[in-house]
């Protein structure tokens, strides 16, 4: 199928929300068409070396604000991943022929999802990133259904290098993506735990139990 493309310095995951400020004329036109015809558009990570081949379709959930000069604030939601098969420059904005795809093989195990979630919560607490999610959702622990894959939710929330997020988006197995997340947490958490201990030790005036 052919969809409009929106190259951005962001990686969008299925189910994730994405607020956008639309100010360029070509994208004002693109968004206008998508709203009028209730169509999706594709978000792709724009690397320095070119567009990523794997992206995620986005649905416009709500127009938050319209400005007199035609600019828009919109709220979007990630839908499905796709792979670009060909580009089309016939309109003011870029379009692409794409193939949508789903995960292949078995999903992650409940044990791996529990481990991944526990490590994710610990990391987010250590970097102080859970406060916003708690205000938004009420209780973080009820925001994740461990009977279903959670890797996209975890990956979307992580404040990490976009190349790693793109790698996770491109991974076509929930089990493999969950293992990659666990490996990431295992690699970075020891340093964060050590950094968290420093102010605790300082608060004891140098007395370590």
Order of alpha helices (4+ residues) and beta strands (2+ residues): beta-beta-alpha-beta-beta-beta-beta-beta-alpha-alpha-alpha-alpha-alpha
